[in-house]
Amino acid sequence: MKIKWIVTGKTDEPCIADLIQHYLQRIERMIKLEYLEINAIRHTKHMSVELRKEKEGLLQLKHIRPDDYLILLDEKGKEYTSQLWAAHLEKLALRIPGNICFLTGGAYGFSEAVYRRAQEKLALSRMTFTHQIVRILFAEQLYRAISIIRGLPYHHE
């Protein structure tokens, strides 16, 4: 299984960055993982939301290869239990020859071009979280799913 996770914007809180790194290191012991932080668009005060999403989308798409299977972390996406998410991820890993690529967008979501490029949308919840909190939640759920796939005793039902 090869996973690429692209996030938009930097993690500026040290305690959040440490927790994300904690889970990323655990994941990297089990699978090949590429974690990439790309800069958010700056000087956006006088920019429309649509233009901002379009510019961020161009930056995001630069890091996605044609053979990447793209899953957007999006509140309008499909929700799973941890067990079903692990089963879905395992099926993708067996079926997808390239990377399974996850993308966390900027504050206003994704451009239409990014939505068109994506194969799936994944919701961690219907609630709205800061992008920093989403990173922690997704890192933990990715670790949990891989632990379930590997039969490790991390997840309890």
N, C-alpha and C positions, 0 to 999 in steps of 0.2 A: 504494500500500500504506500503510495506517494501522495502526500498532502501538501498543498501550498495554501497559506492563509495570508491574504493581503488586507491590511487595515489602513484606513485613511486618517491621517493625523497622528501626532505623537502622543504618547502617554506621559503626562506631565506630573502626575502624582507618584512619588517614589514607592509608597506602600502598594499602590495598584500595580505598578510596573514589576515590583518584586513578586507579587502573587501570580501575575501572568507568567513571569519567568519560571516560577516554581512548577506550574503545570506544563509549560513548554518543555522544560528539561525532562519531566517524567514521560511525556509523549515521545520525545526524541530518543529515549532509551528503547522504545518499542518499534517505532516506524521512522521512515524518512520524512522529515518535516521541514518545510521552508516557511519562515515567518518574515514578512516584509512590511515595514511601516513606510508608507509614502506620505509626502507632505500634503497637508490640506492647502487649498488655494488661499492665498493671502490677499490683503487689501480688497476685501469684498464689501465694504461698507456701502458703496454706491452701485453694487452689482445686483441684478435680479436673482432670485432663487434659481430660476431656470437656467440662467447663464452660468451661475456657480456650479450647478449640478452637471451641466454640459462640459465645463472645463475640467472638473474633477473626474468626470467620466472618461475624458480623453487620457488623462494621466493613469487612471486605473486600467484601462484597456491596453495600454503599452506593456503592462506586466503580465498579461494573460496570453498564453500561447494558443494557436489554433486548435491544438489537441487537448487543451485543458477542459475538463468538465466543470463548468462554473455554477456554483451555488451561492446565491446572495443571502446574507443574513438580513432578513426583511420582516418587519412585523406583519406583513400581509402574506407571509409564506405558510407552508404547511407545518403543523405542530405534531410532535411525536412524544411518546413516552421514551424514557431512556432505553428500554429494551428494544422497542420498535426502531428507534433511531440507530442503535447499534446494528440491528439486522439490516436496515437499509444501507448503512455505510459499508457493511461487509459485502453486500450484493454489488454495490458500486465498485468496490475495490477489485472484485473478481471480473467485472465487466469492462471497466474503463482502462484502456492501455496507458493513458497519460496520467497527469496529475488530477486529483480531485481538488479543485481550487475553490476556496471560500473567500468571499469578499465582504468586508465590513465597510459600509459607506461613510460619508461625511454626515454632518448635522442635518442635512436636508434630504438625505436619501440618495437615490441613484438617478442617473440620466436615462432617457428613453433608450439610448444606444446600449447602455449597460443592461437594461432590462431585456432588450432584444437578444443580446449575446448569451444571457444566462439560460441554463437548462432547468434550473430549479430555484425556488425561494424557500428558505428555512426560517421559521419563526421560533424564537426561544420562548416567547410569551406574546400575548396580545397587548400586554402593558408596554409602555415606552420606558426605555432605560437610557442613561447616558451611554455614549460610545465607549467610555472607559469601563463601565460596569458590564456592558455586553461582552467586552473582551475577556473579562474574568469568567463570566457565566459560560461563554462558548468554550474557553480553554478547559474548564472543568468538565463540561459535557463531552467534549472531544476525548479527553482522557478517560472519562467514564465509559464511553462507547468502545474505545479500543481495549479497555480492561475487560469489558463484557465479552468482546470478540475473542480475546485471548484466554478467557476463563479465569481471570485473576479475581481474588476475593474482595475487590474494592466496592462493588455494587451489591446491595442487599435488597432482596424483594420480600 
